[in-house]
Amino acid sequence: MGDQATSEVRRHGVAPVLAAALCLVAGGSVLAGCGPSVFRPAEASNACPRPAAATDSEFNAQEQGLRALRRAGFRGDFFSQLELGQKYSGARATDKNIEDAIESATWTGLALANSDGFAPINRAERHGLFGRLRSLSRFDDCRAWERKVAYDRLERQLSRMTRDEQEQVRDRIIYVLSTQGATGFRTLARLHDGLYGPFGEPQDNAEGRAASGRKDGVGQEARWAASRPASTSLFQRNDVDAYLFNYLATRTGDVGSYVLLKDFERSSPARAQQGAFVEAKARQWIPPYEFYPNEAPASGVPFSDESRPGGDGFEAALSRIHELPFIHVGRALRFLGVVSEPPAVPDQLAGRDVQTLEALLGHPMEGHLSGLERVRAIQLAAVNGSSDAQLVLAVMYSEGIGVPVDYARAFHWYSVADRQGNPEAKFAMSTFFALGVAGVADQNKAQAVAYRLDSALAGFGPSAHRLRAVLAQVSRAERRRP
C-alpha cells in the first residue's frame, strides 16, 4: 500500500480499510448498495439533518406544518420538497391520514429537479484510499443518499399510476415551477432537454450522477434508464419545449436566462431555426392551472397554493386590486357558498365568512381579507365554473388589476366564459380578433364580426344597440331603393 493507505490503516485499523477495499473491488459504492461507509454512520442516519419544525409529528400541528413546508417548497427549498414528498407518501404512521400518491410524487419530482440537490458544495478533492473513502463534504453525501431514496420512491409511485394520474403529477410540477419565475422556467427547460439527465441533472455533474445511482461505462446509462422507466420518462425530451421554457425565462427579464437561451440556440442549427415558431407559441402559453388544484382530500387538509411571484410587476398589480369593485368579489363568494347575499363593500363581510374562504384556500384563518385573497376568490370561482368570475378574471389579466398583465390568460378566460354563453365575453372576443392582440389571437375581421353579432343576439347592450342601428340603416336604404 502507498503512504496514504498506510496512514488510513494506522488511523482506523485494518478491518475497516479491508472492508472498504473489498467493496471497491466489487465495483460497489455506498449508493449502489455496498452498505454504509466505514467512516460514516449506518444507513438510518444517512439522511441530511432537518430542523425540528420540519419533522414535528404532533398531530394537532400537522396542518400548520404542512403549510409551512409548502410555503418553502413553492419557493424552491430542496429539503422542504423532500419532506413533503415523504409526508404525502404516508410512510410514517403519523402521516397515514394525509397519504396521497399524486401529491407525494409531485413534491418528490420537484426535489429531484431542484439543482440544490446536486450542485456541488465542496469542490476540494477527496482523499483516502483510492480517493473514495473519505469525503470533505458530508453534505454532498447525504444529499446524494436522499436523492437516491427519492428516485426509488418516485419510480414505485409512478409505476402504479394510470397515464392520467402521471399527467396530473407532471402538470403540478410544471405549475409550481412556473410560479418561481426565471429559475423555474430554466428548470423546466432542462427537464425537456435531452442533453440533461431525467430531472435536469447535467450529464457531466458527478454529484447528479451519483445521486441518481447511475454508473459510467458501456451500456450502463441505458440499463439505468430501463430500471426506472416511469420516472425517467415523466418529461418527454424535445427541442421545442426546451426552447419554449428557455424563452419564457427570458421574458421575465432575467439576463442569465438570455445568455442560456443564446447558448441553446447555438448548440444546434436545427434549434436556431425554431426561434420564430417558439416565440409565437410562447405568446399563447399558459400554466396548466390558474392556481394549485384546490381539492378537498380525504384528510381534510387542503393543498394550499403558497406561490407568491416576486418582482415589482406583481406587487404593482396586487396593489391595484382595490380598483376592482368589491361587488365582483362578493358575487364570487356567493357562487362559492361563502355568503348567501353578495356584499357590495368589504365592511358587509363578516369575519367568519372570511375565515370560511381562507379555509377553502388553505390559508391561515385570520379573519382579515387580504388583497391576495380577493384575487383568489375570483380565481376559485372562475376555476369552479362561474362565468361572471371568468369574465372578471379575464378583465383583470387584460388591465393588470390584481394580477400582472397577461393577454394569453385573458384570452383563455374570455374563451371559457364565451363557451358558457356570456355575452360580454363574446364582445371581448370580437375585440381580440378585430385587433389581433399581441399575437395571442391573429387578426380576423370576419371572426370579429361573428362574435359581435353573437354578443348582440345574446343581449349585450352596446352590441345590441349597434346591431339595431345597422339594421335600421339597412331598412332605410331598402325603403329608398326604387
C-alpha positions as CSV (number, residue, x, y, z in Angstrom):
1,M,0.0,0.0,0.0
2,G,1.1,3.6,-0.6
3,D,1.7,6.2,2.1
4,Q,-1.9,7.4,2.2
5,A,-3.3,3.9,2.5
6,T,-0.8,3.1,5.3
7,S,-1.9,6.2,7.2
8,E,-5.5,5.1,6.8
9,V,-4.7,1.7,8.3
10,R,-2.9,3.3,11.3
11,R,-5.8,5.7,11.9
12,H,-8.7,3.3,11.6
13,G,-7.4,-0.2,11.9
14,V,-7.1,-3.0,9.3
15,A,-10.6,-4.3,9.2
16,P,-12.5,-1.2,8.1
17,V,-9.9,-0.5,5.3
18,L,-10.1,-4.1,4.0
19,A,-13.9,-4.0,4.0
20,A,-13.9,-0.8,2.0
21,A,-11.3,-2.2,-0.4
22,L,-13.4,-5.3,-1.0
23,C,-16.4,-3.0,-1.6
24,L,-14.4,-1.0,-4.2
25,V,-13.0,-4.1,-5.9
26,A,-16.6,-5.4,-6.3
27,G,-17.4,-2.2,-8.1
28,G,-19.8,-1.0,-5.4
29,S,-20.4,2.3,-3.7
30,V,-22.4,3.5,-0.8
31,L,-25.3,4.4,-3.0
32,A,-25.1,1.4,-5.2
33,G,-25.9,-0.9,-2.3
34,C,-22.4,-1.7,-0.8
35,G,-23.7,-0.6,2.5
36,P,-22.8,2.4,4.7
37,S,-19.4,3.8,4.5
38,V,-16.9,2.6,7.1
39,F,-16.3,6.1,8.2
40,R,-20.0,7.1,8.3
41,P,-23.0,6.2,10.5
42,A,-25.3,3.4,9.4
43,E,-27.9,3.8,6.7
44,A,-30.6,5.0,9.1
45,S,-28.6,8.2,9.7
46,N,-27.5,8.8,6.1
47,A,-30.3,11.4,5.6
48,C,-29.4,15.1,6.0
49,P,-30.4,16.6,9.3
50,R,-33.7,18.5,9.5
51,P,-34.8,21.4,11.7
52,A,-37.3,20.3,14.4
53,A,-40.1,22.4,12.8
54,A,-39.9,20.3,9.6
55,T,-40.2,16.9,11.3
56,D,-42.7,17.7,14.1
57,S,-45.1,14.7,14.4
58,E,-47.6,16.4,16.7
59,F,-51.0,15.6,15.1
60,N,-52.6,19.0,16.0
61,A,-49.7,20.8,14.3
62,Q,-49.9,18.8,11.1
63,E,-51.8,21.2,9.0
64,Q,-49.8,24.2,10.1
65,G,-46.6,22.3,9.5
66,L,-47.7,21.3,6.0
67,R,-48.5,24.9,5.1
68,A,-45.1,26.0,6.3
69,L,-43.4,23.3,4.3
70,R,-45.5,24.1,1.2
71,R,-44.6,27.8,1.6
72,A,-40.9,26.9,1.5
73,G,-41.4,24.2,-1.2
74,F,-43.1,26.7,-3.5
75,R,-40.0,28.9,-3.1
76,G,-37.7,26.2,-4.1
77,D,-36.4,24.8,-0.8
78,F,-34.9,21.4,-1.6
79,F,-35.4,19.8,1.8
80,S,-38.9,21.1,2.2
81,Q,-39.8,19.5,-1.1
82,L,-38.2,16.2,0.0
83,E,-40.1,16.3,3.3
84,L,-43.4,17.0,1.6
85,G,-42.8,14.0,-0.7
86,Q,-42.1,11.9,2.3
87,K,-45.1,13.1,4.3
88,Y,-47.6,12.7,1.5
89,S,-46.3,9.1,0.9
90,G,-47.8,8.1,4.3
91,A,-44.6,6.1,5.2
92,R,-44.8,7.4,8.8
93,A,-47.7,6.3,11.0
94,T,-48.4,10.0,11.8
95,D,-48.8,10.8,8.1
96,K,-51.1,8.0,7.1
97,N,-54.1,10.3,7.2
98,I,-52.7,12.6,4.5
99,E,-51.4,9.9,2.2
100,D,-51.7,11.0,-1.4
101,A,-49.6,9.3,-4.1
102,I,-50.0,12.1,-6.7
103,E,-49.1,14.8,-4.2
104,S,-46.1,12.8,-2.9
105,A,-44.8,12.2,-6.5
106,T,-45.3,15.9,-7.3
107,W,-43.1,17.1,-4.5
108,T,-40.6,14.3,-4.9
109,G,-40.2,15.2,-8.6
110,L,-39.7,18.8,-7.7
111,A,-37.0,17.9,-5.2
112,L,-35.2,15.8,-7.9
113,A,-35.4,18.6,-10.4
114,N,-34.1,21.1,-7.8
115,S,-30.4,22.0,-8.6
116,D,-29.8,22.5,-4.9
117,G,-30.0,18.7,-4.6
118,F,-27.0,18.0,-6.8
119,A,-24.9,21.3,-7.2
120,P,-21.5,20.6,-5.6
121,I,-21.0,22.2,-2.2
122,N,-17.3,21.4,-1.7
123,R,-15.2,21.2,-4.8
124,A,-12.0,20.1,-3.0
125,E,-10.6,16.7,-3.9
126,R,-11.5,13.7,-1.8
127,H,-8.7,11.9,-0.1
128,G,-8.1,8.5,1.3
129,L,-7.7,5.0,-0.1
130,F,-8.2,5.4,-3.9
131,G,-9.7,8.8,-3.2
132,R,-13.1,7.3,-2.3
133,L,-13.2,6.5,1.4
134,R,-13.3,10.0,3.0
135,S,-15.4,12.9,1.9
136,L,-14.6,16.5,2.7
137,S,-18.3,17.4,2.3
138,R,-20.7,15.1,4.1
139,F,-23.5,17.4,2.9
140,D,-22.9,16.2,-0.7
141,D,-23.1,12.6,0.5
142,C,-26.3,12.9,2.5
143,R,-28.0,14.8,-0.4
144,A,-26.9,12.1,-2.8
145,W,-28.4,9.4,-0.5
146,E,-31.6,11.4,-0.1
147,R,-31.9,11.8,-3.9
148,K,-31.4,8.0,-4.4
149,V,-34.2,7.3,-1.9
150,A,-36.4,9.9,-3.7
151,Y,-35.7,8.3,-7.1
152,D,-36.7,4.9,-5.8
153,R,-39.9,6.2,-4.2
154,L,-40.9,8.2,-7.3
155,E,-40.4,5.2,-9.5
156,R,-42.6,3.0,-7.3
157,Q,-45.3,5.6,-7.2
158,L,-45.4,6.4,-10.9
159,S,-45.3,2.8,-11.9
160,R,-48.6,2.2,-10.1
161,M,-50.4,5.2,-11.6
162,T,-52.6,5.5,-14.7
163,R,-51.5,7.7,-17.5
164,D,-54.0,10.4,-16.4
165,E,-52.5,10.3,-12.9
166,Q,-49.0,10.7,-14.2
167,E,-50.2,13.7,-16.3
168,Q,-51.5,15.2,-13.1
169,V,-48.1,14.8,-11.5
170,R,-46.4,16.4,-14.5
171,D,-48.9,19.3,-14.7
172,R,-48.5,20.1,-11.0
173,I,-44.7,20.1,-11.3
174,I,-45.0,22.5,-14.3
175,Y,-47.3,24.8,-12.4
176,V,-45.2,25.1,-9.3
177,L,-42.0,25.7,-11.3
178,S,-43.9,28.3,-13.4
179,T,-44.6,30.3,-10.3
180,Q,-40.8,30.5,-9.5
181,G,-40.0,32.9,-12.3
182,A,-36.8,32.6,-14.4
183,T,-35.4,29.9,-12.1
184,G,-38.4,27.7,-12.5
185,F,-38.6,28.1,-16.3
186,R,-34.9,27.3,-16.6
187,T,-35.5,24.1,-14.6
188,L,-38.4,23.2,-17.0
189,A,-36.1,23.8,-19.9
190,R,-33.6,21.3,-18.5
191,L,-36.4,18.8,-17.8
192,H,-37.3,18.8,-21.6
193,D,-33.7,19.0,-22.9
194,G,-32.2,15.6,-24.0
195,L,-28.7,16.9,-23.1
196,Y,-29.6,16.7,-19.4
197,G,-30.5,13.8,-17.1
198,P,-34.1,12.8,-16.5
199,F,-34.6,15.5,-13.8
200,G,-32.3,18.1,-15.3
201,E,-29.0,17.0,-13.9
202,P,-26.1,18.0,-16.1
203,Q,-24.6,14.9,-17.8
204,D,-21.1,15.8,-16.5
205,N,-22.2,16.6,-13.0
206,A,-20.7,13.9,-10.7
207,E,-23.0,14.7,-7.8
208,G,-26.1,14.4,-10.0
209,R,-25.0,11.1,-11.4
210,A,-24.1,9.6,-8.0
211,A,-27.3,10.8,-6.5
212,S,-29.4,9.2,-9.2
213,G,-27.5,5.9,-8.9
214,R,-26.2,6.0,-12.5
215,K,-22.8,4.5,-13.3
216,D,-20.4,5.2,-16.1
217,G,-19.5,2.6,-18.6
218,V,-20.7,1.0,-21.8
219,G,-24.4,0.3,-21.6
220,Q,-24.7,1.5,-18.0
221,E,-26.8,4.5,-18.9
222,A,-29.3,2.5,-20.9
223,R,-29.6,-0.2,-18.2
224,W,-30.1,2.5,-15.6
225,A,-32.9,4.2,-17.6
226,A,-34.5,0.8,-18.2
227,S,-34.7,0.1,-14.5
228,R,-36.6,3.4,-13.9
229,P,-39.0,3.6,-17.0
230,A,-41.7,5.6,-15.2
231,S,-39.6,8.3,-13.6
232,T,-37.1,8.8,-16.5
233,S,-40.0,9.2,-19.0
234,L,-42.2,11.6,-16.9
235,F,-41.0,14.5,-19.1
236,Q,-40.6,13.8,-22.8
237,R,-37.5,15.2,-24.3
238,N,-38.0,17.6,-27.3
239,D,-36.2,20.7,-28.5
240,V,-39.4,22.7,-28.9
241,D,-40.4,22.5,-25.3
242,A,-36.8,23.0,-24.1
243,Y,-36.6,26.1,-26.3
244,L,-40.0,27.3,-25.2
245,F,-39.2,27.3,-21.4
246,N,-35.8,28.9,-22.0
247,Y,-37.6,31.6,-24.0
248,L,-40.2,32.1,-21.2
249,A,-37.4,32.5,-18.7
250,T,-36.0,35.4,-20.8
251,R,-39.4,37.1,-20.8
252,T,-39.1,37.6,-17.0
253,G,-36.2,40.0,-17.7
254,D,-33.6,37.7,-16.3
255,V,-30.2,38.4,-18.0
256,G,-28.7,35.0,-17.2
257,S,-31.6,33.3,-19.0
258,Y,-31.0,35.3,-22.1
259,V,-27.4,34.1,-22.1
260,L,-28.5,30.5,-21.7
261,L,-31.1,30.9,-24.5
262,K,-28.3,32.0,-26.9
263,D,-26.2,29.1,-25.9
264,F,-29.2,26.8,-26.5
265,E,-29.7,28.3,-30.0
266,R,-26.0,27.9,-30.9
267,S,-25.9,24.3,-29.7
268,S,-27.6,23.0,-32.8
269,P,-28.5,24.5,-36.3
270,A,-32.0,22.9,-36.0
271,R,-32.7,24.6,-32.7
272,A,-31.8,28.1,-34.1
273,Q,-34.3,27.7,-36.9
274,Q,-37.2,27.2,-34.5
275,G,-37.0,30.7,-33.0
276,A,-40.0,32.3,-34.7
277,F,-42.2,29.2,-34.1
278,V,-41.3,29.1,-30.4
279,E,-41.8,32.8,-30.0
280,A,-45.3,32.6,-31.3
281,K,-46.0,29.6,-29.1
282,A,-44.7,31.4,-26.0
283,R,-47.2,34.2,-26.5
284,Q,-50.1,31.8,-26.2
285,W,-48.6,29.6,-23.4
286,I,-50.4,29.5,-20.0
287,P,-49.6,27.2,-17.0
288,P,-51.7,24.1,-16.6
289,Y,-53.6,25.6,-13.6
290,E,-54.8,29.1,-12.6
291,F,-53.6,28.2,-9.2
292,Y,-52.7,25.0,-7.4
293,P,-55.6,22.4,-7.7
294,N,-57.9,23.3,-4.9
295,E,-59.1,19.9,-3.9
296,A,-60.6,18.5,-0.7
297,P,-58.6,15.4,0.1
298,A,-59.9,12.8,2.5
299,S,-57.6,14.1,5.2
300,G,-59.4,17.5,5.2
301,V,-56.0,19.2,4.9
302,P,-56.2,21.3,1.7
303,F,-53.4,21.6,-0.8
304,S,-52.7,25.2,-0.3
305,D,-51.2,27.3,-3.1
306,E,-48.3,29.2,-1.5
307,S,-47.0,30.8,-4.6
308,R,-46.2,34.5,-4.5
309,P,-44.5,35.7,-7.6
310,G,-41.8,38.3,-6.9
311,G,-41.0,41.5,-8.8
312,D,-42.3,45.0,-9.0
313,G,-44.9,44.0,-11.6
314,F,-46.6,41.6,-9.3
315,E,-46.6,44.0,-6.4
316,A,-47.9,46.8,-8.6
317,A,-50.7,44.7,-9.9
318,L,-51.7,43.4,-6.5
319,S,-51.8,47.0,-5.1
320,R,-54.5,47.8,-7.8
321,I,-56.9,45.1,-6.6
322,H,-58.8,47.8,-4.7
323,E,-59.7,49.3,-8.1
324,L,-61.9,46.3,-8.7
325,P,-65.5,47.0,-7.5
326,F,-65.9,44.8,-4.4
327,I,-69.3,43.5,-5.7
328,H,-67.4,41.2,-8.0
329,V,-65.6,39.7,-5.1
330,G,-68.9,39.4,-3.3
331,R,-70.5,37.6,-6.2
332,A,-67.6,35.2,-6.3
333,L,-68.1,34.5,-2.6
334,R,-71.8,33.8,-3.2
335,F,-71.0,31.4,-6.0
336,L,-68.6,29.6,-3.7
337,G,-71.3,29.3,-1.0
338,V,-69.4,31.5,1.5
339,V,-72.2,34.1,1.7
340,S,-75.9,34.0,0.8
341,E,-76.0,37.6,-0.5
342,P,-73.1,39.3,-2.2
343,P,-71.6,42.1,-0.1
344,A,-71.1,45.4,-2.0
345,V,-68.4,46.6,0.3
346,P,-65.8,44.9,2.5
347,D,-67.5,46.1,5.7
348,Q,-70.5,43.9,4.9
349,L,-68.4,40.8,5.0
350,A,-68.3,39.1,8.4
351,G,-65.1,37.8,9.9
352,R,-66.4,34.2,10.0
353,D,-67.1,34.5,6.2
354,V,-63.5,35.5,5.6
355,Q,-62.4,32.5,7.7
356,T,-64.5,30.2,5.6
357,L,-62.9,31.5,2.4
358,E,-59.4,31.1,4.0
359,A,-60.3,27.5,4.9
360,L,-61.3,26.8,1.3
361,L,-57.9,28.3,0.1
362,G,-55.9,26.5,2.8
363,H,-54.7,29.9,4.2
364,P,-54.3,30.6,7.9
365,M,-57.8,31.5,9.3
366,E,-57.0,35.1,10.4
367,G,-60.4,36.6,9.5
368,H,-58.9,39.5,7.6
369,L,-59.4,39.6,3.8
370,S,-56.1,40.4,2.1
371,G,-55.6,41.6,-1.4
372,L,-54.3,38.3,-2.5
373,E,-57.4,36.5,-1.0
374,R,-59.6,38.8,-3.1
375,V,-57.8,37.7,-6.2
376,R,-58.0,34.1,-5.1
377,A,-61.8,34.4,-4.5
378,I,-62.2,35.4,-8.1
379,Q,-59.9,32.7,-9.4
380,L,-61.5,30.0,-7.3
381,A,-65.0,30.9,-8.5
382,A,-63.7,31.0,-12.1
383,V,-62.0,27.6,-11.9
384,N,-65.2,26.2,-10.5
385,G,-67.4,27.4,-13.4
386,S,-68.7,30.9,-12.6
387,S,-69.0,32.7,-16.0
388,D,-69.2,36.0,-14.2
389,A,-65.9,35.4,-12.3
390,Q,-64.3,34.1,-15.5
391,L,-65.2,37.3,-17.3
392,V,-63.9,39.4,-14.3
393,L,-60.7,37.4,-14.2
394,A,-60.1,38.0,-17.9
395,V,-60.6,41.7,-17.4
396,M,-58.1,41.6,-14.5
397,Y,-55.5,40.0,-16.8
398,S,-56.2,42.5,-19.6
399,E,-55.8,45.5,-17.3
400,G,-53.2,44.3,-14.8
401,I,-55.6,44.6,-11.8
402,G,-54.6,42.2,-9.0
403,V,-52.6,40.1,-11.4
404,P,-49.9,41.1,-13.9
405,V,-51.0,41.8,-17.5
406,D,-51.1,38.5,-19.4
407,Y,-53.1,38.6,-22.7
408,A,-52.8,34.8,-23.1
409,R,-54.5,34.2,-19.8
410,A,-57.1,37.0,-20.6
411,F,-57.9,35.4,-23.9
412,H,-58.2,31.9,-22.2
413,W,-60.7,33.2,-19.6
414,Y,-62.7,35.2,-22.2
415,S,-62.9,32.0,-24.3
416,V,-64.0,29.9,-21.3
417,A,-66.7,32.5,-20.4
418,D,-67.7,32.7,-24.1
419,R,-68.3,28.9,-24.2
420,Q,-70.7,29.3,-21.3
421,G,-72.7,31.9,-23.4
422,N,-71.5,35.0,-21.6
423,P,-72.5,38.0,-23.9
424,E,-69.8,40.4,-22.6
425,A,-67.2,37.7,-23.2
426,K,-68.3,37.4,-26.8
427,F,-67.9,41.1,-27.2
428,A,-64.4,41.0,-25.8
429,M,-63.5,38.1,-28.1
430,S,-64.6,40.2,-31.0
431,T,-62.2,42.9,-29.9
432,F,-59.3,40.4,-29.7
433,F,-60.0,39.2,-33.2
434,A,-60.5,42.7,-34.5
435,L,-57.2,44.0,-33.2
436,G,-55.1,40.8,-33.2
437,V,-53.9,41.4,-29.6
438,A,-50.1,40.8,-29.0
439,G,-50.1,37.7,-31.2
440,V,-52.4,35.9,-28.9
441,A,-55.3,36.0,-31.4
442,D,-54.5,36.6,-35.0
443,Q,-56.4,39.5,-36.6
444,N,-59.5,38.1,-38.2
445,K,-62.2,40.6,-39.2
446,A,-64.8,38.0,-40.2
447,Q,-64.4,36.3,-36.8
448,A,-64.7,39.6,-35.0
449,V,-67.9,40.4,-36.8
450,A,-69.3,37.0,-36.0
451,Y,-68.5,37.4,-32.3
452,R,-70.0,40.9,-32.3
453,L,-73.3,39.6,-33.7
454,D,-73.3,36.7,-31.2
455,S,-72.9,39.2,-28.3
456,A,-75.7,41.3,-29.6
457,L,-78.0,38.4,-30.1
458,A,-77.1,37.2,-26.6
459,G,-78.3,40.5,-25.2
460,F,-75.1,42.6,-24.6
461,G,-76.3,46.2,-24.6
462,P,-73.7,48.1,-26.6
463,S,-73.6,45.3,-29.3
464,A,-77.4,45.0,-29.4
465,H,-77.7,48.8,-29.8
466,R,-75.1,48.9,-32.6
467,L,-76.8,46.0,-34.3
468,R,-80.2,47.7,-34.2
469,A,-78.7,50.9,-35.6
470,V,-77.1,48.9,-38.5
471,L,-80.3,47.1,-39.2
472,A,-82.2,50.4,-39.2
473,Q,-79.8,51.8,-41.7
474,V,-80.2,48.8,-43.9
475,S,-84.0,49.1,-43.6
476,R,-84.0,52.8,-44.6
477,A,-81.8,52.0,-47.6
478,E,-84.2,49.3,-48.7
479,R,-87.2,51.7,-48.5
480,R,-85.3,54.4,-50.6
481,R,-84.5,51.9,-53.3
482,P,-86.8,52.4,-56.3
